Amino acid sequence: MNECPCASVLVGLERKLDQLAAALLTATLLPSASSERTGLLVGWRAIGRYTGRSPRGLRDYAKTMGFPAYRWGAHIYSSPELIERWLVTVEIEKNRVQSRAKQQPPKELGP
């Protein structure tokens, strides 16, 4: 018996639904850093309003620095919880790089 050609499409959709469900759970069930209860951020504009950054800058962060924005179909989504975790991670890495730079002795210039 031949497998339906749309089976791989259904598997892909199922994965996307699982990702969206995980993001929804993260956004609604976990306590956020602020006392305000916030939900899922959908679209670059909504994410930009939350972060205070431009949508273009956020897209660059997603490509180059691993900003937590996920695509589901034609939509981009994230959650305040994921964004706060990412900001902490970026700050830790920035401090780590700066402390390494301070520990290295200055390079001597040749004659």
Secondary structure as a PSIPRED ss2 file (coil, helix, strand):
# PSIPRED VFORMAT (PSIPRED V4.0)

   1 M C   1.000  0.000  0.000
   2 N C   1.000  0.000  0.000
   3 E C   1.000  0.000  0.000
   4 C C   1.000  0.000  0.000
   5 P C   1.000  0.000  0.000
   6 C C   1.000  0.000  0.000
   7 A H   0.000  1.000  0.000
   8 S H   0.000  1.000  0.000
   9 V H   0.000  1.000  0.000
  10 L H   0.000  1.000  0.000
  11 V H   0.000  1.000  0.000
  12 G H   0.000  1.000  0.000
  13 L H   0.000  1.000  0.000
  14 E H   0.000  1.000  0.000
  15 R H   0.000  1.000  0.000
  16 K H   0.000  1.000  0.000
  17 L H   0.000  1.000  0.000
  18 D H   0.000  1.000  0.000
  19 Q H   0.000  1.000  0.000
  20 L H   0.000  1.000  0.000
  21 A H   0.000  1.000  0.000
  22 A H   0.000  1.000  0.000
  23 A H   0.000  1.000  0.000
  24 L H   0.000  1.000  0.000
  25 L H   0.000  1.000  0.000
  26 T H   0.000  1.000  0.000
  27 A H   0.000  1.000  0.000
  28 T H   0.000  1.000  0.000
  29 L H   0.000  1.000  0.000
  30 L C   1.000  0.000  0.000
  31 P C   1.000  0.000  0.000
  32 S C   1.000  0.000  0.000
  33 A C   1.000  0.000  0.000
  34 S C   1.000  0.000  0.000
  35 S C   1.000  0.000  0.000
  36 E C   1.000  0.000  0.000
  37 R C   1.000  0.000  0.000
  38 T C   1.000  0.000  0.000
  39 G C   1.000  0.000  0.000
  40 L C   1.000  0.000  0.000
  41 L E   0.000  0.000  1.000
  42 V E   0.000  0.000  1.000
  43 G C   1.000  0.000  0.000
  44 W H   0.000  1.000  0.000
  45 R H   0.000  1.000  0.000
  46 A H   0.000  1.000  0.000
  47 I H   0.000  1.000  0.000
  48 G H   0.000  1.000  0.000
  49 R H   0.000  1.000  0.000
  50 Y H   0.000  1.000  0.000
  51 T H   0.000  1.000  0.000
  52 G C   1.000  0.000  0.000
  53 R C   1.000  0.000  0.000
  54 S C   1.000  0.000  0.000
  55 P H   0.000  1.000  0.000
  56 R H   0.000  1.000  0.000
  57 G H   0.000  1.000  0.000
  58 L H   0.000  1.000  0.000
  59 R H   0.000  1.000  0.000
  60 D H   0.000  1.000  0.000
  61 Y H   0.000  1.000  0.000
  62 A H   0.000  1.000  0.000
  63 K H   0.000  1.000  0.000
  64 T H   0.000  1.000  0.000
  65 M C   1.000  0.000  0.000
  66 G C   1.000  0.000  0.000
  67 F C   1.000  0.000  0.000
  68 P C   1.000  0.000  0.000
  69 A C   1.000  0.000  0.000
  70 Y E   0.000  0.000  1.000
  71 R E   0.000  0.000  1.000
  72 W E   0.000  0.000  1.000
  73 G C   1.000  0.000  0.000
  74 A C   1.000  0.000  0.000
  75 H E   0.000  0.000  1.000
  76 I E   0.000  0.000  1.000
  77 Y E   0.000  0.000  1.000
  78 S E   0.000  0.000  1.000
  79 S C   1.000  0.000  0.000
  80 P H   0.000  1.000  0.000
  81 E H   0.000  1.000  0.000
  82 L H   0.000  1.000  0.000
  83 I H   0.000  1.000  0.000
  84 E H   0.000  1.000  0.000
  85 R H   0.000  1.000  0.000
  86 W H   0.000  1.000  0.000
  87 L H   0.000  1.000  0.000
  88 V H   0.000  1.000  0.000
  89 T H   0.000  1.000  0.000
  90 V H   0.000  1.000  0.000
  91 E H   0.000  1.000  0.000
  92 I H   0.000  1.000  0.000
  93 E H   0.000  1.000  0.000
  94 K H   0.000  1.000  0.000
  95 N H   0.000  1.000  0.000
  96 R H   0.000  1.000  0.000
  97 V H   0.000  1.000  0.000
  98 Q H   0.000  1.000  0.000
  99 S H   0.000  1.000  0.000
 100 R H   0.000  1.000  0.000
 101 A H   0.000  1.000  0.000
 102 K H   0.000  1.000  0.000
 103 Q H   0.000  1.000  0.000
 104 Q C   1.000  0.000  0.000
 105 P C   1.000  0.000  0.000
 106 P C   1.000  0.000  0.000
 107 K C   1.000  0.000  0.000
 108 E C   1.000  0.000  0.000
 109 L C   1.000  0.000  0.000
 110 G C   1.000  0.000  0.000
 111 P C   1.000  0.000  0.000
